[in-house]
Structures are given as structure tokens and as C-alpha cells.
């Protein structure tokens, strides 16, 4: 590929796509910092300008990136329906195990009678592993019918992103139905990543792969890429207040509309273009090498950081002042890196459950 053209993502010496790893690596570090803002930071920092910046960068560049990249790799893979369904159920099981693991300290204090809190929302809290698992199952079941029909997949994207408009808000007396609806679409506080609208992001990544695969032979001059980036930047600059208002209000962010979904896609477009260009300029930079390694091990990194942050949060919930948050971020990132590095060096028979 010439320096003046773009016809594929940057590819490492092993043949592995580098850009998705880089995006995932950045995303999981942004997730660490936003978890600290949500759970560790005192209210003064949370309500401050820097707190809003933290919440924003824990928004569109984080979970949507995870899910879009996952959808891209599902489309790229040759996995059969049954294999995909089983992978999805494993991710759901891992979601329950993670919920229990990150809340062990909380459960201990509840069962000792020191805290009067219902533990069930913490057991069944709809985190991103549940969304990933359910999304993998749905996409795997749709593949035999839609195959490579871009229009068909785009139609499903729109349905997923706008589904909350058509799902009636019904008061339910059965608590188990309430917990079940949290995985689909509800306003419950423990419904962080309900299927609707979040299924739209892996579906968007799936569609991106179909487009890329169809036109991968066509060269895209850097000038056009830069013009596209500038156009996206202009649109986002004009609409940034809208994006900030939604992203920094967690209830609105977790249960956003199709309008915000489309805004987030524009942001992701600019984000991906920016990191592609930066990656090309700094391909051998040690920071980028580290971020790519984190991205290759994103599931393990995500799980370990949550186990640490979740259990510590019970003891120091919303008490950490701004000046110490950076130290907490560095400490948790370093500890997580060491644990994941050691984990990867231990021979394990199967490590194929990945949040790609």
C-alpha cells in the first residue's frame, strides 16, 4: 500500500489487524477511568467539568467501540450458527460470574447485616458481557437468513436502535419479569447495557465489515480520508452539546434514542479515522504497542479491572478527591496489566472467550 492511500486497516507483522486492537486497548483504559469517576470520585469531582469530561470519554469511545469491533469480527469470522450461540451463552455465564466476583465485598457486608441493600440487582446487573453474549446469539441466528445482505442488516440496525420507541412501558408486579426486562429494555438502574438500543452497535460493526469487504480493493486517498474527518469534526463541533448532555447523564446514555445512536456513529467515524492516522505515524511507539497488547487481551483486562474496582468501591464509594484519582487509575492499570500478563503466561487449555 502506498503512503498516499488507504485500502486496509494497518496490519501487524503477524498478519493480525492492528487498528481494532488499538481501539479496544484505548477503550478499556477509558472504561477504567470512567468506573473510577462513577464509583470512587467524590461528588465534587463528579459534578465538575473534569468529571463530565471523564464521563464523556467513558461513553462513545468505550462501550460502543467494544461492541462495534465485536460485530466487525463476527462478520469476518466463519463460525457456524451453533458455535456462535454457544459462545454467546458462555459470555452470559461469564457476565453472571463477573457480577458475583466484583461485588463479593458488597455481598459480604450485606450478609453480615452491615448494609441493608437488595443484592439481586448486583447479581443481575446488565453489564457489557451480557450485551455481548445476547448480541452474539442474535447475530448468529440471523446470519443464515440475512447472509451478506447489507440492506437487510442495515434494516435490523435501525430496528434495534429505535426499538424502545415501540416497546411500551408496562408496570410489572412480578420481580423476575422486571429483571428479565432489564436485559431487553427498561429504565431499571441496574440495566446498564440493555439489548435495545445497544444491539445496534455490534450490528453497525457487522455492516461496516460488509461494506469494507465489498470495496476493499478500492484505494481511498489520504486527502479524502482527511476531508471526511474534517467534515465529521465540523458536524460534531456543532452538535457537541447534544452529545455531552446525553453522555454525561448516565440514565439517558444507557437508554438513549436512535438520534444519539446516529450521533455516536459519527463520533466513532472520526475516532477511528484519527487513530488510523495516528497509528500510521507512530506505528512503533511503545505506548501504542502496549495499547495493542491490551486490546488483544481486552476480555481479561476488562474482567480484572472490574474485580479490583468493584470490590474496592464498597469501601471507598464516592469518597476519593480529584487529586488522588490519577494515582488510583495508574495503580489499578498497572496491577491489572501485571495480572493479565501473568495470566497469559500460564498455560491454559482454552482461552477462546474474547470480547472482540
QUIRA-V186224 format. One record per pair of residues at least 24 apart in sequence whose C-alpha atoms are under 7 Angstrom apart, sorted by sequence separation. I is the first residue (numbers start at 1). GAP is how many residues later the second one is. D is the distance in Angstrom with one decimal. If there is no record, write none. Layout:
# QUIRA-V186224
i,gap,d
I,GAP,D
I,GAP,D
This chain:
# QUIRA-V186224
i,gap,d
34,24,5.1
99,24,5.5
30,27,6.4
31,27,5.4
96,27,6.6
305,27,6.9
30,28,5.3
96,28,6.9
31,31,6.2
236,31,7.0
305,31,5.9
30,32,6.2
164,32,6.4
304,32,6.0
163,33,6.2
27,34,6.0
28,34,6.6
95,34,5.1
163,34,6.8
232,34,6.4
27,35,4.3
95,35,5.6
161,35,6.4
162,35,6.7
301,35,6.5
160,36,5.7
161,36,4.5
92,37,6.2
160,37,5.5
233,37,6.8
27,38,6.8
91,38,5.8
92,38,4.8
232,38,6.1
91,39,6.6
160,39,6.0
161,39,5.3
301,39,6.3
160,40,5.2
300,40,6.3
24,41,6.9
91,41,6.9
92,41,5.2
229,41,5.5
24,42,6.2
91,42,4.8
157,43,4.9
89,44,5.9
229,44,6.6
88,45,3.8
88,46,6.0
157,46,5.8
157,47,6.5
88,48,5.1
20,49,6.5
88,49,5.2
85,51,6.7
84,52,6.3
85,52,4.6
84,53,6.2
154,53,6.8
153,54,6.5
85,55,6.3
299,55,5.6
84,56,5.5
126,56,6.9
299,56,5.4
126,57,6.1
150,57,6.4
298,57,6.7
197,58,7.0
81,59,5.1
197,59,7.0
81,60,6.1
150,60,6.6
193,61,6.0
131,62,6.1
148,62,6.8
192,62,5.4
131,63,6.6
126,64,6.2
131,64,6.1
135,64,6.0
125,65,4.8
126,65,4.9
127,65,5.8
128,65,6.0
125,66,6.1
126,66,5.4
127,66,5.8
126,67,5.8
126,68,6.7
121,69,5.9
162,95,6.5
161,96,6.9
162,96,5.2
161,97,5.0
161,100,6.8
71,131,4.0
75,131,5.2
70,132,6.0
71,132,5.8
74,132,6.9
68,133,5.0
72,133,4.5
76,133,6.9
67,134,5.6
68,134,4.3
71,134,4.5
72,134,4.6
75,134,6.4
67,135,4.7
71,135,4.6
68,136,6.2
69,136,5.8
72,136,6.7
64,137,6.0
68,137,4.1
72,137,5.4
56,188,6.5
59,188,6.0
56,191,5.6
55,192,6.9
56,192,5.9
55,193,5.5
52,196,5.9
60,204,5.9
102,204,6.0
98,205,6.8
102,205,4.3
101,206,6.1
105,206,5.2
61,207,6.9
103,207,5.9
104,207,6.4
8,208,6.8
60,208,7.0
102,208,4.6
103,208,5.7
106,208,5.7
7,209,6.1
102,209,5.4
105,209,6.5
7,210,6.7
7,211,6.4
7,212,4.8
6,213,5.7
7,213,6.1
5,214,5.9
6,214,4.9
5,215,5.4
6,215,6.0
5,216,4.3
6,216,6.5
4,217,5.8
5,217,5.3
4,218,5.5
19,257,6.6
26,265,6.3
25,266,4.7
25,267,5.8
22,269,5.6
25,269,4.8
22,270,4.5
25,270,3.8
28,270,6.9
21,271,4.9
24,271,4.6
22,273,5.8
25,273,6.7
32,273,6.9
40,273,6.2
18,274,6.8
21,274,4.2
24,274,6.6
28,274,6.4
39,274,5.9
21,275,5.6
43,275,6.6
40,276,6.3
42,276,4.3
45,276,6.8
40,277,5.2
41,277,4.8
42,277,4.6
45,277,5.8
39,278,5.5
40,278,4.5
41,278,5.9
42,278,5.3
39,279,5.6
40,279,6.1
41,279,4.7
42,279,5.7
40,280,5.5
41,280,6.0
41,281,6.8
73,283,6.6
70,285,6.5
70,286,4.3
69,287,6.1
66,290,6.9
33,296,6.3
